[in-house]
């Protein structure tokens, strides 16, 4: 009897922990392929201008010395942007700073580098990019990695207000959200820039992906 009582008490202690782990696992699975909404209405007027400094000056402005810290994004002839990490576990977070992009945590888990920006802020620069254009990532110690844009894809959201919405491609074929995420971000070593497409009064009409391959020197 004492043994059964001890087992019962152990079960009571373990059950809340087990349930918590199950809930966390379910939440992680739910967000494992989220495509963030990058077109929220602006909270203030944004001002865009190309940086006055040269590429070399922009690289020298990096100062934290960490070779593993991605700090800047250089878009030649367009803009130089800061890169910040998303808060841990906040996969949909996108900064309101107009010259900053966020590194997408979920892309990291698929081996690619994803950078997110609102269409009314730094994402406006993404819309100026074209195929075969080069872009550069800059790390904390001044190390640079060049990429060449290989594809620019646009998808219309079937339910713009739903972060887990499915999408329609350019041929008007429906694409399931998790399949789109996988096709975009399952590219180890590649760089993906993501922002929203604004149409009329719809700030989250669709998503735009700029897909760039690392340049082998």
C-alpha positions in Angstrom: 0.0 0.0 0.0 2.8 2.4 0.9 4.4 1.6 -2.5 1.2 2.5 -4.4 0.9 5.7 -2.4 4.4 6.7 -3.3 3.9 6.0 -7.0 0.7 8.0 -6.9 2.5 11.0 -5.4 5.3 10.7 -8.0 2.7 10.7 -10.8 1.0 13.8 -9.4 4.4 15.6 -9.4 5.3 14.5 -12.9 1.9 15.1 -14.6 2.0 19.0 -14.6 5.6 18.9 -16.0 4.6 16.4 -18.7 1.5 18.5 -19.7 3.7 21.6 -19.9 6.2 19.9 -22.2 3.3 18.7 -24.4 1.9 22.2 -24.7 5.3 23.7 -25.5 5.9 21.0 -28.1 2.5 21.7 -29.7 3.3 25.4 -29.8 6.7 24.8 -31.4 5.1 22.6 -34.0 2.4 25.2 -34.7 5.0 27.9 -35.5 7.5 25.6 -37.2 6.6 26.9 -40.6 5.0 30.3 -40.0 5.4 32.9 -42.8 5.5 36.2 -40.8 3.2 39.1 -41.8 5.5 41.8 -43.0 3.0 44.4 -44.1 1.4 45.8 -41.0 0.1 49.4 -41.4 2.8 52.0 -40.5 2.6 53.6 -37.1 4.5 56.7 -38.3 5.8 58.1 -41.5 8.9 56.4 -42.9 11.7 58.1 -44.7 14.0 56.2 -47.0 17.4 57.3 -48.4 20.4 55.5 -49.7 23.4 55.6 -47.3 25.9 58.4 -47.9 28.9 56.2 -47.0 30.6 53.8 -49.4 30.5 50.0 -49.1 34.0 50.0 -47.6 33.0 52.7 -45.1 29.8 50.8 -44.2 31.8 47.6 -43.5 34.2 49.5 -41.3 31.3 50.9 -39.3 30.7 47.4 -37.9 32.2 47.4 -34.4 31.3 44.5 -32.3 34.1 42.2 -33.4 32.1 39.0 -33.4 32.7 36.9 -36.5 29.5 34.9 -36.0 27.2 38.0 -35.4 25.4 39.1 -38.6 25.1 42.8 -38.2 24.5 44.5 -41.6 22.9 44.0 -45.0 24.4 45.9 -48.0 22.2 46.5 -51.0 24.5 48.1 -53.6 23.2 51.4 -54.9 20.1 51.1 -52.7 20.7 51.0 -49.0 22.8 49.8 -46.0 20.6 48.2 -43.3 21.2 47.0 -39.8 20.4 43.3 -38.9 18.9 42.4 -35.5 17.8 39.0 -34.1 14.2 38.3 -33.3 13.5 38.0 -29.5 13.8 34.3 -28.6 10.7 32.3 -29.7 9.0 35.3 -31.2 9.0 34.1 -34.8 6.5 36.7 -36.1 8.4 39.7 -34.6 9.5 42.4 -37.1 11.0 45.6 -35.9 9.4 49.0 -36.6 12.9 50.6 -37.0 12.9 51.9 -40.6 16.5 50.9 -41.5 16.6 47.6 -39.7 15.7 44.0 -40.7 15.3 41.0 -38.5 17.0 37.6 -38.8 14.3 35.0 -39.0 14.8 32.3 -36.3 12.9 29.6 -38.1 14.9 30.0 -41.3 18.1 29.3 -39.2 16.6 25.9 -38.2 16.3 25.0 -41.9 19.9 26.1 -42.7 19.1 29.3 -44.6 19.4 32.9 -43.6 16.1 34.7 -43.7 15.8 38.5 -43.2 12.4 40.1 -42.6 11.2 43.7 -43.0 7.9 45.5 -43.1 7.0 46.7 -46.5 6.5 50.2 -45.3 10.0 50.3 -43.7 13.2 48.5 -44.8 11.1 46.1 -46.9 10.5 49.0 -49.4 14.2 48.5 -50.4 13.6 44.8 -51.2 11.1 45.8 -53.9 13.9 47.6 -55.7 16.0 44.5 -56.1 16.2 42.6 -59.4 17.5 39.2 -60.6 21.3 38.7 -60.9 21.9 41.6 -58.5 24.5 41.1 -55.8 23.9 41.8 -52.2 26.3 41.5 -49.2 26.0 40.3 -45.6 28.4 41.8 -43.1 29.5 40.2 -39.8 30.7 41.8 -36.6 34.4 41.5 -37.4 34.0 43.0 -40.9 33.8 39.7 -42.7 31.6 39.8 -45.8 29.6 37.2 -47.7 28.3 38.1 -51.2 25.1 36.6 -52.7 23.6 36.7 -56.1 19.8 37.0 -56.5 18.6 33.9 -58.4 14.8 34.3 -58.1 12.1 36.8 -57.0 8.8 35.2 -56.1 5.4 36.7 -55.3 2.4 35.0 -53.7 -1.0 36.3 -52.9 -2.4 35.4 -49.4 -5.8 33.7 -49.5 -6.6 35.2 -46.0 -4.2 38.2 -45.5 -5.0 38.6 -41.8 -4.2 34.9 -40.9 -0.5 34.3 -40.2 -1.0 30.6 -41.3 -2.8 31.5 -44.5 -2.3 29.5 -47.7 -1.2 31.3 -50.9 -1.8 31.6 -54.6 1.2 31.6 -56.9 1.5 33.5 -60.2 -0.3 30.7 -62.0 -3.2 31.0 -59.6 -2.4 27.6 -58.0 -3.1 27.3 -54.3 0.0 26.6 -52.2 -0.3 25.2 -48.7 1.5 27.4 -46.2 3.9 24.7 -44.9 4.8 23.7 -48.4 5.6 27.3 -49.4 7.7 27.7 -46.3 9.6 24.5 -47.0 10.2 25.4 -50.7 11.4 28.9 -49.8 13.5 28.3 -46.7 14.9 24.8 -47.1 17.9 26.1 -49.0 21.0 25.6 -46.7 23.5 28.5 -47.1 21.2 30.6 -49.2 19.8 34.1 -48.3 16.1 34.9 -48.4 14.7 38.4 -48.0 11.0 38.5 -47.2 8.5 41.4 -47.1 4.9 42.0 -47.9 3.2 43.1 -51.1 0.8 46.0 -50.6 -2.1 46.3 -53.0 -4.5 49.2 -52.7 -5.7 49.4 -49.0 -4.6 45.8 -48.3 -1.2 46.0 -46.4 -0.8 42.2 -46.3 -2.1 41.3 -49.8 0.8 38.9 -50.4 4.4 38.0 -49.7 7.6 38.7 -51.7 10.7 36.5 -51.5 14.1 37.5 -52.9 16.2 34.3 -53.1 20.0 34.7 -53.3 22.7 32.1 -53.7 26.1 32.6 -52.0 28.9 33.6 -54.4 31.8 31.2 -54.5 35.1 33.1 -54.8 
